[in-house]
Amino acid sequence: FIYMGNIFHVILSQPLFNALVFLYNTVAFEDLGIAIILLTVLIRLILYPLFYYSFKNQTLMQKIQPEIQKIQHDHKDDKEKQAQALLALYKQHKVNPFSGFFLILVQLPVLIVLYRLFLSGLSPESFVDLYSFISQPGEVHNLFLGLIDLKARSILIVVLAALLQYFQGRLSLPKTNKKDDSPMSRMAKNMVFIGPVISVLILSSLPAAVGVYWLTSSAFSIAQQLIINKKLRTNPSHT
């Protein structure tokens, strides 16, 4: 476990910490909040293909729900035929129903490192992990834009994060019949409200630094979802 922890530290934790300090020293105007935003955008750009693939799959899965339900109804007494028909449907629409789980597995280690990093902030004790070519900041400014203390909780950041989570959930809803009352449709509509509630519950007890990351990541996801929705409207078979 100690060996795995060292690998985790060298491969993920230390590079991300150095990237944060580098951004803070150079292009973030020595504002930790701006450095967190830039680091979050950088990570999301690196992981963009994975997020795009997962979001596209989720959107397509929602669009083909009526066909999935029809197959489940037509072959409810023959699970083997049902599985074969569903696989054929997924292949036809080039959908991987397990992409969401893969994305979670890929980004979970990164999320853990970022949460630890933003919870501790830039402290003199942490500078021992700096690479030789990264300068140690003379003074760390924890006020985001001179207004929000990143080490304290911020109701403003929590509310903004919850609103963006709601907007993101609304964007991901499929354009279906309003009278559709299927279990999948109800679950999708409920998720629109579950996301903001989870954001409030988690972020209300954490420093604003974590909230800035959450807020930035949600904003990036919204932009990505808009791009995906536009491409799927212009070319439904887009891959």
C-alpha beads as a LAMMPS data file, in Angstrom:
LAMMPS data file: protein, C-alpha beads

239 atoms
238 bonds

1 atom types
1 bond types

-500.0 500.0 xlo xhi
-500.0 500.0 ylo yhi
-500.0 500.0 zlo zhi

Masses

1 110.0

Atoms # bond

1 1 1 0.000 0.000 0.000
2 1 1 2.898 2.347 0.814
3 1 1 4.469 1.583 -2.591
4 1 1 1.169 2.297 -4.391
5 1 1 0.798 5.490 -2.394
6 1 1 4.256 6.636 -3.510
7 1 1 3.429 5.905 -7.150
8 1 1 0.128 7.797 -6.802
9 1 1 2.033 10.742 -5.293
10 1 1 4.762 10.845 -7.961
11 1 1 2.484 10.296 -10.991
12 1 1 -0.500 12.465 -10.024
13 1 1 -0.247 14.435 -6.806
14 1 1 3.166 16.010 -7.279
15 1 1 2.717 16.996 -10.969
16 1 1 -0.680 18.596 -10.262
17 1 1 0.702 20.458 -7.262
18 1 1 3.619 21.776 -9.316
19 1 1 1.267 22.776 -12.115
20 1 1 -0.842 24.737 -9.612
21 1 1 2.215 26.547 -8.221
22 1 1 3.536 27.252 -11.739
23 1 1 0.204 28.768 -12.783
24 1 1 0.043 30.768 -9.547
25 1 1 3.549 32.175 -10.149
26 1 1 3.146 32.982 -13.846
27 1 1 -0.298 33.605 -15.382
28 1 1 -2.676 33.700 -12.393
29 1 1 -1.469 37.066 -11.061
30 1 1 -0.626 35.320 -7.753
31 1 1 -4.324 34.653 -7.173
32 1 1 -4.896 31.089 -5.965
33 1 1 -8.515 31.109 -7.184
34 1 1 -7.455 31.981 -10.740
35 1 1 -4.730 29.315 -10.552
36 1 1 -7.334 26.706 -9.532
37 1 1 -9.585 27.734 -12.443
38 1 1 -6.710 27.505 -14.939
39 1 1 -5.588 24.116 -13.581
40 1 1 -9.154 22.790 -13.763
41 1 1 -9.515 23.952 -17.386
42 1 1 -6.132 22.403 -18.241
43 1 1 -7.157 19.047 -16.754
44 1 1 -10.533 19.117 -18.501
45 1 1 -8.827 19.872 -21.825
46 1 1 -6.505 16.891 -21.332
47 1 1 -9.462 14.648 -20.448
48 1 1 -11.724 16.237 -23.083
49 1 1 -11.857 13.177 -25.401
50 1 1 -12.941 10.918 -22.509
51 1 1 -15.605 13.352 -21.272
52 1 1 -16.827 13.965 -24.813
53 1 1 -17.151 10.253 -25.518
54 1 1 -18.985 9.647 -22.240
55 1 1 -21.356 12.623 -22.596
56 1 1 -22.142 11.673 -26.194
57 1 1 -22.967 8.126 -25.118
58 1 1 -25.218 9.352 -22.316
59 1 1 -27.070 11.693 -24.679
60 1 1 -27.538 8.958 -27.297
61 1 1 -28.645 6.450 -24.646
62 1 1 -31.386 8.849 -23.593
63 1 1 -32.471 9.364 -27.210
64 1 1 -32.858 5.630 -27.855
65 1 1 -34.702 4.896 -24.594
66 1 1 -38.043 4.282 -26.424
67 1 1 -36.352 1.601 -28.564
68 1 1 -34.727 0.048 -25.483
69 1 1 -38.070 -0.091 -23.684
70 1 1 -39.728 -1.668 -26.735
71 1 1 -37.068 -4.406 -26.864
72 1 1 -37.408 -5.035 -23.136
73 1 1 -41.190 -5.350 -23.547
74 1 1 -41.105 -7.516 -26.682
75 1 1 -38.555 -9.951 -25.212
76 1 1 -39.488 -9.801 -21.547
77 1 1 -39.836 -13.593 -21.421
78 1 1 -36.578 -14.332 -23.238
79 1 1 -33.598 -12.629 -21.624
80 1 1 -31.160 -14.031 -24.168
81 1 1 -33.036 -12.547 -27.150
82 1 1 -33.463 -9.317 -25.204
83 1 1 -29.696 -9.074 -24.622
84 1 1 -28.952 -9.838 -28.287
85 1 1 -31.445 -7.221 -29.485
86 1 1 -30.045 -4.605 -27.101
87 1 1 -26.474 -5.306 -28.222
88 1 1 -27.567 -4.964 -31.842
89 1 1 -29.266 -1.646 -31.008
90 1 1 -26.154 -0.329 -29.241
91 1 1 -24.002 -1.392 -32.200
92 1 1 -26.389 0.277 -34.673
93 1 1 -26.223 3.602 -32.825
94 1 1 -22.532 3.166 -31.860
95 1 1 -23.311 3.465 -28.154
96 1 1 -21.389 2.011 -25.223
97 1 1 -23.734 1.803 -22.202
98 1 1 -20.774 1.344 -19.827
99 1 1 -18.822 4.461 -20.845
100 1 1 -20.055 6.389 -17.804
101 1 1 -18.504 3.860 -15.416
102 1 1 -15.221 3.971 -17.339
103 1 1 -15.119 7.769 -17.077
104 1 1 -15.679 7.601 -13.314
105 1 1 -12.824 5.102 -12.907
106 1 1 -10.475 7.259 -14.989
107 1 1 -11.156 10.577 -13.279
108 1 1 -11.599 9.351 -9.687
109 1 1 -7.837 9.368 -8.856
110 1 1 -7.531 12.876 -10.327
111 1 1 -10.524 14.079 -8.289
112 1 1 -9.066 12.658 -5.077
113 1 1 -5.741 14.425 -5.669
114 1 1 -7.413 17.732 -6.541
115 1 1 -9.655 17.653 -3.478
116 1 1 -6.652 17.006 -1.227
117 1 1 -4.709 19.727 -2.986
118 1 1 -7.424 22.361 -2.735
119 1 1 -8.268 21.436 0.855
120 1 1 -4.676 22.016 1.976
121 1 1 -3.945 24.899 -0.404
122 1 1 -0.426 26.211 -0.900
123 1 1 1.328 25.909 2.443
124 1 1 5.061 26.171 3.307
125 1 1 5.006 22.491 4.340
126 1 1 3.828 21.411 0.892
127 1 1 6.614 23.209 -0.983
128 1 1 8.987 20.304 -0.339
129 1 1 7.219 18.635 -3.290
130 1 1 8.217 21.379 -5.718
131 1 1 10.386 20.438 -8.677
132 1 1 13.769 22.150 -8.827
133 1 1 12.683 24.311 -11.777
134 1 1 9.492 25.592 -10.066
135 1 1 9.974 28.677 -7.897
136 1 1 8.504 28.756 -4.414
137 1 1 5.911 31.556 -4.053
138 1 1 7.027 34.354 -1.801
139 1 1 3.544 34.850 -0.384
140 1 1 0.333 32.895 -0.996
141 1 1 -2.797 35.002 -1.509
142 1 1 -5.859 32.983 -0.569
143 1 1 -8.356 35.715 -1.430
144 1 1 -9.991 34.937 -4.788
145 1 1 -10.217 38.219 -6.716
146 1 1 -9.536 39.932 -3.394
147 1 1 -13.037 39.010 -2.180
148 1 1 -13.483 35.312 -1.331
149 1 1 -11.332 33.533 1.251
150 1 1 -10.537 30.192 -0.354
151 1 1 -9.751 28.591 3.000
152 1 1 -13.227 29.396 4.353
153 1 1 -16.677 28.294 3.234
154 1 1 -18.449 30.519 0.718
155 1 1 -22.231 30.535 0.294
156 1 1 -21.851 32.453 -2.989
157 1 1 -19.638 29.735 -4.508
158 1 1 -22.002 27.002 -3.262
159 1 1 -25.069 28.697 -4.793
160 1 1 -23.315 29.325 -8.121
161 1 1 -22.099 25.711 -8.261
162 1 1 -25.625 24.417 -7.552
163 1 1 -27.124 26.651 -10.270
164 1 1 -24.601 25.440 -12.832
165 1 1 -25.287 21.824 -11.846
166 1 1 -29.006 22.439 -12.431
167 1 1 -28.372 24.056 -15.814
168 1 1 -26.081 21.186 -16.802
169 1 1 -28.782 18.681 -15.822
170 1 1 -31.379 20.516 -17.896
171 1 1 -29.087 20.476 -20.917
172 1 1 -28.567 16.728 -20.658
173 1 1 -32.309 15.975 -20.703
174 1 1 -33.461 14.422 -23.987
175 1 1 -36.064 16.245 -26.094
176 1 1 -38.900 13.804 -25.540
177 1 1 -42.633 13.920 -25.208
178 1 1 -43.624 15.858 -22.061
179 1 1 -46.197 13.151 -21.323
180 1 1 -43.479 10.509 -21.162
181 1 1 -43.767 9.032 -17.656
182 1 1 -41.449 6.057 -18.051
183 1 1 -39.122 5.126 -15.155
184 1 1 -36.064 6.244 -17.174
185 1 1 -37.698 9.587 -17.974
186 1 1 -38.643 10.163 -14.338
187 1 1 -35.126 9.297 -13.191
188 1 1 -33.577 11.705 -15.716
189 1 1 -35.872 14.519 -14.539
190 1 1 -35.088 13.783 -10.900
191 1 1 -31.350 13.897 -11.589
192 1 1 -31.742 17.544 -12.630
193 1 1 -32.500 18.353 -8.985
194 1 1 -30.306 15.698 -7.349
195 1 1 -27.115 17.222 -8.797
196 1 1 -27.643 20.683 -7.222
197 1 1 -28.682 19.145 -3.891
198 1 1 -25.510 17.027 -3.807
199 1 1 -23.451 20.130 -4.660
200 1 1 -24.948 22.066 -1.747
201 1 1 -24.544 19.182 0.723
202 1 1 -20.894 18.598 -0.185
203 1 1 -19.613 22.118 -0.823
204 1 1 -21.335 23.781 2.137
205 1 1 -18.901 22.043 4.501
206 1 1 -15.728 22.478 2.400
207 1 1 -13.384 25.423 1.748
208 1 1 -14.248 27.682 -1.165
209 1 1 -11.147 26.414 -3.028
210 1 1 -12.934 23.105 -3.656
211 1 1 -16.063 25.005 -4.709
212 1 1 -14.095 27.010 -7.294
213 1 1 -12.867 23.757 -8.815
214 1 1 -16.410 22.303 -8.797
215 1 1 -17.826 25.502 -10.310
216 1 1 -15.225 25.623 -13.084
217 1 1 -15.635 21.936 -13.903
218 1 1 -19.436 22.362 -14.136
219 1 1 -19.054 25.375 -16.445
220 1 1 -16.720 23.367 -18.681
221 1 1 -19.201 20.470 -18.721
222 1 1 -22.001 22.832 -19.777
223 1 1 -19.928 24.148 -22.687
224 1 1 -19.073 20.575 -23.670
225 1 1 -22.711 19.474 -23.482
226 1 1 -23.752 22.410 -25.707
227 1 1 -21.159 21.338 -28.305
228 1 1 -22.349 17.721 -28.172
229 1 1 -26.037 18.676 -28.423
230 1 1 -25.300 20.910 -31.432
231 1 1 -23.330 18.185 -33.222
232 1 1 -26.013 15.562 -32.561
233 1 1 -28.710 17.908 -33.901
234 1 1 -26.801 18.602 -37.107
235 1 1 -25.645 15.007 -37.527
236 1 1 -27.487 12.424 -35.381
237 1 1 -25.026 9.693 -36.398
238 1 1 -21.998 11.813 -35.396
239 1 1 -19.302 9.793 -33.658

Bonds

1 1 1 2
2 1 2 3
3 1 3 4
4 1 4 5
5 1 5 6
6 1 6 7
7 1 7 8
8 1 8 9
9 1 9 10
10 1 10 11
11 1 11 12
12 1 12 13
13 1 13 14
14 1 14 15
15 1 15 16
16 1 16 17
17 1 17 18
18 1 18 19
19 1 19 20
20 1 20 21
21 1 21 22
22 1 22 23
23 1 23 24
24 1 24 25
25 1 25 26
26 1 26 27
27 1 27 28
28 1 28 29
29 1 29 30
30 1 30 31
31 1 31 32
32 1 32 33
33 1 33 34
34 1 34 35
35 1 35 36
36 1 36 37
37 1 37 38
38 1 38 39
39 1 39 40
40 1 40 41
41 1 41 42
42 1 42 43
43 1 43 44
44 1 44 45
45 1 45 46
46 1 46 47
47 1 47 48
48 1 48 49
49 1 49 50
50 1 50 51
51 1 51 52
52 1 52 53
53 1 53 54
54 1 54 55
55 1 55 56
56 1 56 57
57 1 57 58
58 1 58 59
59 1 59 60
60 1 60 61
61 1 61 62
62 1 62 63
63 1 63 64
64 1 64 65
65 1 65 66
66 1 66 67
67 1 67 68
68 1 68 69
69 1 69 70
70 1 70 71
71 1 71 72
72 1 72 73
73 1 73 74
74 1 74 75
75 1 75 76
76 1 76 77
77 1 77 78
78 1 78 79
79 1 79 80
80 1 80 81
81 1 81 82
82 1 82 83
83 1 83 84
84 1 84 85
85 1 85 86
86 1 86 87
87 1 87 88
88 1 88 89
89 1 89 90
90 1 90 91
91 1 91 92
92 1 92 93
93 1 93 94
94 1 94 95
95 1 95 96
96 1 96 97
97 1 97 98
98 1 98 99
99 1 99 100
100 1 100 101
101 1 101 102
102 1 102 103
103 1 103 104
104 1 104 105
105 1 105 106
106 1 106 107
107 1 107 108
108 1 108 109
109 1 109 110
110 1 110 111
111 1 111 112
112 1 112 113
113 1 113 114
114 1 114 115
115 1 115 116
116 1 116 117
117 1 117 118
118 1 118 119
119 1 119 120
120 1 120 121
121 1 121 122
122 1 122 123
123 1 123 124
124 1 124 125
125 1 125 126
126 1 126 127
127 1 127 128
128 1 128 129
129 1 129 130
130 1 130 131
131 1 131 132
132 1 132 133
133 1 133 134
134 1 134 135
135 1 135 136
136 1 136 137
137 1 137 138
138 1 138 139
139 1 139 140
140 1 140 141
141 1 141 142
142 1 142 143
143 1 143 144
144 1 144 145
145 1 145 146
146 1 146 147
147 1 147 148
148 1 148 149
149 1 149 150
150 1 150 151
151 1 151 152
152 1 152 153
153 1 153 154
154 1 154 155
155 1 155 156
156 1 156 157
157 1 157 158
158 1 158 159
159 1 159 160
160 1 160 161
161 1 161 162
162 1 162 163
163 1 163 164
164 1 164 165
165 1 165 166
166 1 166 167
167 1 167 168
168 1 168 169
169 1 169 170
170 1 170 171
171 1 171 172
172 1 172 173
173 1 173 174
174 1 174 175
175 1 175 176
176 1 176 177
177 1 177 178
178 1 178 179
179 1 179 180
180 1 180 181
181 1 181 182
182 1 182 183
183 1 183 184
184 1 184 185
185 1 185 186
186 1 186 187
187 1 187 188
188 1 188 189
189 1 189 190
190 1 190 191
191 1 191 192
192 1 192 193
193 1 193 194
194 1 194 195
195 1 195 196
196 1 196 197
197 1 197 198
198 1 198 199
199 1 199 200
200 1 200 201
201 1 201 202
202 1 202 203
203 1 203 204
204 1 204 205
205 1 205 206
206 1 206 207
207 1 207 208
208 1 208 209
209 1 209 210
210 1 210 211
211 1 211 212
212 1 212 213
213 1 213 214
214 1 214 215
215 1 215 216
216 1 216 217
217 1 217 218
218 1 218 219
219 1 219 220
220 1 220 221
221 1 221 222
222 1 222 223
223 1 223 224
224 1 224 225
225 1 225 226
226 1 226 227
227 1 227 228
228 1 228 229
229 1 229 230
230 1 230 231
231 1 231 232
232 1 232 233
233 1 233 234
234 1 234 235
235 1 235 236
236 1 236 237
237 1 237 238
238 1 238 239
